[in-house]
Amino acid sequence: MARENPYIELKTAFQNRNFAPIYLLHGEERWFIDRLQALLLENALQPHEKDFNLDLLYGHETDARQALNACQAFPMMAERRVVIIRDFDRMKENALFKGLAEQPNPACVVFLVCAGKPNMSRHPYRALKSAGKAVEFKALYPNQVPRWIETLAKEKGFALEPKAVQMLGEYVGASLSSVEAELGKLATYVGEREVITAEDIVQASGQTRDYNVFELQRAVGERQFDRALHITERLLQQSSNPTGESNMIVAVLTAFFIKLWQLTAFREERIPEKEMARAIGVSPFFLKEYLACLRRYDVKAIHRALSALLAADSELKGGSQRSDRLILNLLFRNILAA
């Protein structure tokens, strides 16, 4: 939970128009950074102030001295200036920003975003960290995803049934950008309805009640080889992008087997089922389905499945000349081998 607090803290501060002179942001979950940038622009400047008091720069195409000049300038007929520098770690001579860190401009909000992971022990990052708000937004843990799905759905004015939360999490993974995009589609699909069901998740994805990725996961969990192949074939037939559909299938099944792998360790440690469910990001009610799968897959089988999924992912992304159907067929043969 602590990993989410920096976003919540900064969101609240921005909404209250409480800004620090310097922010240094980086991390795998870019949704937090992009949302904070939008909140900064929404709250730090009035629309008519942006023409003369906003600079949006990119590190790989901006001279460090020119960028510093923008950060040290004073606002024109406004309370403050805002300078946003994306890909700051790709800016040549960005070590010059050590001086800005030592003497920030109180009339300017400098919002620095790194594309990679900066070395915080070296300048200018060490100095910027000391002078401002330095935050790393790491990828979410699986048990954090359901709460964010519910939070973003609430922002859009609707709620999801517990099964729908689980299905959406399995469908889109831990990327909040993907979660937000799917919730946007669902909002359009359900119209004025305030509660989204599991059936809505299936229908909005363009799949059918009998042939969808969740039924495929169940077939794999129950080691039904023929049914897994049949569902996969129908999914590919009804998809306008078979390669994208194949990648999604591999991603969903990978998340499924990772949960099974986590559960094997939790079970050995005799962790209560309620805590197991929270750790892997599913409802305690649906945990029983996963535990039932552990009677069919031992640790060795789970490791074999994950290895097969990794190989299939590589092939689908350009590492093979085989067709998508053949790759998935071989994948299921490897996973469901006796």
N, C-alpha and C positions, 0 to 999 in steps of 0.2 A: 504493500500500500504506500510505503514511503516514496516509491518511485514516481507515484502520480502527484504527490504533494507539490513539487515545484511548479507544475503546470497550473494547478488549482490556485496556488499562491500568486503567481504572476497574472493569471486571468483576472483574479479579484482586484489586484493592484491596478491593472490597466483599466478595468471597468470603472474604478474609482478615480481615474486620472492621476494616479500616483506612480511616477516614473523615476527610475534611477538614470544617471547619465550614461551608463554603459552596460550592455548585455552581451554576453558571449555564449552562444548556443550551439550545440552539436549533438549527434546521436543518431541511432538507427531509426527511431520512430519519428519520421519527419512531420507527421500530422500535427503533433504538438507545436512544432516550430512554425509551421505554416499558419496554424490557427492563431498563435500568439502574434505573428506578424500582422495578420488581418485585424486583430483586436487593437494592436498598437495604432495602425492607420485609422481605425474607426474612432478611437478615443483621444489620440494625441493632437490631432489637427482637425480643424473645421474644413469642409470641402473647399471653400474659397481660399484657404490658406496653403493648400498643397502645391499650387503652381510655383510659389517662390520659396517654400520652406521644406520641401521633401526631395531627397535624393535617393534613388534606388540604383545601386551600383553592383557590379559583378567583379569579383576579385581578379579573374583571369584576363579581364580587358580594361582594368582601371589602374592608373598610376597611383602609387601609394601617397605621393606628396599631394596630388590633386584631391585624393580622398580625404586626407588630413585637413586640407583647406576647407572642405565642405563641413567636416566635423567641428572645426574651430570657428566657423562663421556664426554670426548672430542672426536671429530671426528677423523677418521683415513684416511688420504689422501683424505680429502673432506672438503668442506667449513663448513658443519654443520652435526649434527646428527638429527634423527627424532625418537621420541618415541610416539607411539600411544597406549593408554590404553582404551580399550572398557570396558563397565560396571564398570567404575571407582568407582561408588557409592557402588559396591558390594565388594570392596577390604577391607579386614580387616586392621585396623590401618592406613587407608588412611589420618587420621589427621596429620600424619607425613609430608604430603606434604605442610603443612603450612610453613615449613622451606624453601622448594623450592620456594614458592611464595614470601617469603621475600628476597631470594637471588637466582633468576633464573640463569640458565646457558645460557650465550649469544650465545654459539655455539651449542645449542640444541633447536629444536622445539618440545614442549610437547603438544600433542593433546589428551585431556581427554574427553571421551564420557560417559555420565551417562545413565543408562538404565531407571531410573525413574526420578522423579522431586526432585532434591536435596534441602535441607534447606539452602538457601543462607545466612541466618543469623548466621550460625554456621561454625566453622572451620572444614575442610580446605577450604570449598567453599567460605566463606567470604574473606579469604586471597587470594585465587586464583582469585576471581572476581576482587579484587583490583589490582592484579598484571598483569592480562592478559585480554584476550577477552572472556567474558562470554556471551553466546548467547542462548536464548531459541527459538526454532523453533516450533511455535504452528501450529495446524492444519489450513489449509486454510479456509477462508470464501468462501461461494459459489460464490460470485462475483469475487473472485481472480482466480478461476479455469480456465475459458475460456482463459484468457491471458496467463496462464502457458501452456495450451494445444497448443496455437498458437506458443509460444516461443520454446517449445520442438520440435514441428513439424518443425519449421524453422531450428533448429539445425540439423534435419535429412534430410533437403533439400526439403521439400514440404510444401504446405499450405493446409488449410481446408476451405471449404465453411462454411458460418455462421451456416447453419442447421447442418452440420457435427460436428462442434464444440459443438453445443448444445447437439446433440445426444451422442457424445462421453463422454461429461461431465456427462450426466444422466446415461450412461451405466457403467462407472467406478467409479463415485463418486469423492471425493476430494483427494484421495490418489495419489500422484505424481508417486509413484512406479508403480501403476496400469496404470496410464496414459502413462508412458514411455513404459511399456510392450505392451499395446495395439497399441501404435504408431509404435513399432517395427514390430508387426504383419501386420499393415497397409502398412508399407514401403515395406515389402515383397510382399504383395498382389497387390499393385498398380504398382510395378516395376519402370519403368522410368517416369511414369506420375508425374507431379509436383503439381497437385491439387486433393485433396481427396473430394469425394462427400458424401452426405448422403447415397446413395445407396451402396457405398463402405463400410461404417460403418456396414450396415446391412449384406452384403455379407461376409465380413471378420469375423464377429462374428459367422458365421455358420448358420445364420437364413435366412429366405426368405423374399421377399418383402411384402407378405401378412401376414406372421406369424412371428412376431418379437416382442421384448419387448416394442418397441416404439408404435406399433399398439395396444399392450395390454394396455399401459398407456392411449392411446387415448380412447380405449373402456371403461376403468374405468372412465376416465374423463367425458365421455358422458353417464355414468351409464348404459352401455349395458352389462347386466349380462351374457346373453347367449353367446355373442361374446367374452367376457373376458374369459369364461370357455373354449370356442372352441380354442382360440388362445393359452391359457395355455396348453391345452392337446397336441396341435401340437408341442409346444416348448419342452415339456417333451418327446414326442415321438422321436423327431429328435436330442435330446441331448444325448451325450455319458455319461453325468454325471447329471442325473435328480435332485439329491440333490443340486449340485452346481448351476444348472439352477434355482431351486426353491429359493435358497438364493439370487441369483442375482435379481429375480423378486421382492422379498420382499424389497431388497435394493433400487431398482429403484423406486418402488411405495412409499417407505418411503420418499425418496428425493422429489418426486413429491408433496406429501401432506404437507411436511414441507414448500415447496415453496408456496402452497396455503394458509397455515396458516400465513406465513409472509405477503402475499399480503392482507389478511383481515385487518391486523393492518395498513399497508401502505394506504389502501383505506380509512380507517376511519380517518387517519391523512391528507388525501387529498394530498398525495405526488404525484408529476408529474409522469406520466407513464415511462418516460425515466429513472428517478431515481429508480423507482420500478424494472425495468428490470435489471439495473446495480446491484442492491442490491441482487437479487436472481440469478444473473449470467446467464441471457438469453438475446438474442437479442430483442430490442424493437418490432421488427416485430412479433416475436413468443410470445411476452407477451400476445397478444390478445387471444391466445388459453387458457392460464391459467386464464385470467379474465373471459372467457366464462364459465370455469368450476366452478367459484365462484357463478354462477347463479344456479348451480345444487347442490352445497355443501355449506351449511352454517357453521358457526363456530362449532356448535354442531356435525354436520356430519363429519367435518374434525377431530375433537378430537376423535370421535368414530373410524374413519379409522386409526388414528395413534395408538390408543390403540390396535386395532385388528392386525395391522402390528407388533407391539411389541410382542404380544402374539404368532403370527405365527413365528417370528424370534426365539423366545425361543424354540418353539416346534421343528422347523427344526434343531436346534443345539443341540438336545438331550433331550429336555424336554417333549417328548411325544412318544408314541408307534404308533401314527397314521401314515398313509402313507403320502408322500409328496402331492399326489393328493388330498387327503381328507383335509389336512391342508389348501391348497390353495382354495379348494372349499368352506370351511367354512369361510375363510378369505374374499372371494368375497361376500358371503352372508351377512357377518357383515358390510362390507363397503357399499354395494349397497342396504342395507335394506331401504325400503321407510321411 
